[in-house]
Amino acid sequence: MESRIIQTRVVNRPGVLNRITQTVLKPGYNIDTLTLQYAGGSADSSAEFSIITLGIQFADQAAAELLMNQLEKQIDVIYVVDITDGLPNDQEREDQSIY
């Protein structure tokens, strides 16, 4: 088992966190850590976007990629990235321009 850190940027709407966690739990993965951060506007629940960071144990990299693909299909998900080894350079630039 390998622990991966998956980050998603989502539209801040009711029910989005529930849909994200259900997508993770349905195939039987356990969420070790979960962090929600408001982004793109004010620093409270009226912010336009949220960043959800999940710590999850996977059997292998293929399982992590499959889950990431499933998360990307969610309507309110803007992006999904594996940040276990740090943010990719392109993603860092995109995030800085959005904030």
Buried (B, 14 or more C-beta within 10 A) or exposed (E): EEEBBBBBBBBBEEEBBEBBBEBBEEEEBEBEEBEBEBBBEEEEEEBEBBBBBBBBBBEEEEBBEEBBEBBEEBEBBBBBBBEEEEBEEEBEEBBEEEE
